[in-house]
Amino acid sequence: MEIQLWKEVLTPYDLAVKELIVKFEHLMKEYKNHGMYSPIEQVTGRVKSISSILEKAQRKGIPLENVEEEMYDIAGIRIICQFVEDIQLVVEMIRKRSDMQIRDERDYVNHVKESGYRSYHMIVGYEVETLFGSKMINVEIQIRTLGMNFWSTIEHSMQYKYQKNIPEHIKKKMLKAAEAIVVLDSEMSAVRGEIMDAQNMMQIQSNMISDILNNIQNLYHLANKREIAKIQDEFYRIYEMNDMEQLERFGRELDIIAEGYRAQALDQN
């Protein structure tokens, strides 16, 4: 493949990565908007650099003209979860999507690599629309916990530094660290329910406060300034109490007040 064509070849992969990041982030937002716990904590993505593609092609014996057909991780998405249990939830979520065709799956969570590497890999076909028409892109999706991702990032750096020939004493330390991550993930899973409840409560409170502030802002255009000041003072008083029941009651009462002013404005029109 001619060097000047690489940018043209990689452009659809860049588009696929950007679109998938937006879609997974939107899923996170939907969970939170519904006051639900999101199994997705963070999403990142990248397109392999030309130098990385050339290095892997040489190492794997892939002819450059066959790179798109034989190299499945040119486009990559990484989904980070808080808990091991969330990984399977994300896998099932992807399996059910109509815009992603499952090509391959590798479970390195339950079948840990000899190095200690743990992650769940999925190869999906994803269609993008470009200036020259539609194109089906292979995308590798890696799903892992925060702990797994931390270990993998360090291990990747070691692989790069030692040109994939990591000294034995460092391998042993990395394996010991991987075992510690397994223990950490297990301990976090033991309190998963409590953590999820706490995070859900925080999200519900955040949504409630957002609704209240939106109502107060809208009322500035409808109610008199004295009443607005009174409503605002009452909100601050209840907010400082950190009482969810009182906040919920105030929110319901404010909804009624806001609806009354909206109806009044409609009648005047």
Summary of the structure (lengths in Angstrom):
residues: 269
radius of gyration: 25.3
end to end distance: 68.2
largest distance: 81.3
contacts: 735
relative contact order: 0.09
helix: 63%
strand: 16%
